[in-house]
Amino acid sequence: MGEADRAAAGEVIAHAVKLMRDTEEESENRLLGALSIDAIARSSPDFTLLATGLLFSGSEQARALGARSAPASPELFRVVASDPSPRVRAALASRTTELPDDIAVSLANDPHAHVRHASRSQANEAPR
């Protein structure tokens, strides 16, 4: 990634952070900010860690984006697997092949159908 690309990504991230701080109840700005951060994080290995910050958001949509793409240790996977939002757990379940066995089993047996479905779908798509 060139210096110009890094500078452009930095500007996008700065604007995304401002959007995520929007305090208006009905605002879509927080989601737009989270989507921007997720897109930058997926665009280059240099920015992958940015997705981890989404896991700290008060927005379940932002946490779900982070759960789907943030690099994580087994311990961080365990914390995300206990998120109160089924949307976040389903996003994590879509990464079944990366999860420690105990977490994959827990998500496959989650009380919410969306989480179980995400877990089964990923398991069925995994190479054998």
N, C-alpha and C positions, 0 to 999 in steps of 0.2 A: 504494500500500500504506500502510495507516494505521500509526500508532505502536503500537497494540496488536498488530497482525499482525507487525510487526518484532520486538517483544518476545517474542511466542510463538515465532517462527522462531528467535530467538537462544537461547531455552531448549532447543528441539529440537536445535539444532546443538551446544550444550554437552553435552547428554546423548549425542548421537551420537558425539562425539569420545571421551567416556569409554568407550562401547561398543567403538569401534574400537581402543582401547588394551588390550583384554582379551588376556591372555597365555595363556589356556587353549587347548591344542592343538585340542580338539574343539568349541570354543565357536562358536556361530552369531552371537555378539554383534557381531563385526567386520562381518559382512555386514549385520546389521540397522542398524548405525551408518552404513554406506556407503549403504544404501538410503534411510535418513532424510535424509542429506546430499543425495543425488541428487534426492529428492522436493522438498526445499526449494529446491535450485538450479533446478529446472524450474518452480517455482511463480511466480517473479517475476524480471524482469530485474535487480532489485536484488541477487539472490543467485546469479546465473548463474555467477560466478567461483568459487563454492564447489566446483563440480564439478571444477575443475582440481586441487584438492587431492587428489582421489581418485587421480589419476595417479601420485602419489608413494607410494601404499600398497604394502606387501609382499604384499597379497592380490590375486591375479589377478582375482577377482570384483569387487573395488572398482575396480581399474584399468580393467576392462572397462566398468563404469558410467561412469567418467570419460571413457573413450574415446568412448563413445556420446553424451555430452552436454556435455562441457567446451568452452568457446570456445577456439579455438586458432589460432595463426599457422601458416604453412606449415612453419616450422622445428619447432614442437612436433608437428605432424602427422608429420613425418619421424621424430622421436624415438619417438613412440608406434607408428609403423609398424614399427619395429625391435624392439618388445617381444618377449621370448622366448616369451610365451604366445600360442598361436593364438587363444584366447578373446578376448584383448585386441585382436589384429589383426582378428579377425572383427567385433568391435564397431566398430572404426574403419572397416572396409570398408563397414559399413552407412551410412556418411556419404559415399559415393563422390561425390555431386554437390558436396560442399564441398571435396573434396581437390584439391591440385595434380595435374596430369595424371600426372607421374612416380610419385607415390605411388599413385594409383588403378591405374595399370598394374602396379606392383609387387605390390599386393594382389591384383589379378585373376590374377596368375601365381604366387601364394604356393604353397609346397609342400603346405600343408594344405588339404584339400577344404572344410572349414568356412569358411575365409577366402575362398576362391574363390567359394563359393556365396553368401556374404553380399555380396560385391562384385557378382556377376552379378544377384542379386535386386534390389539397389538400383538398378543401372544400368537394369534392365528397367522399374522403376517410375518412373524419372525422366521428367518432362514433356518432350515433344519439340516 
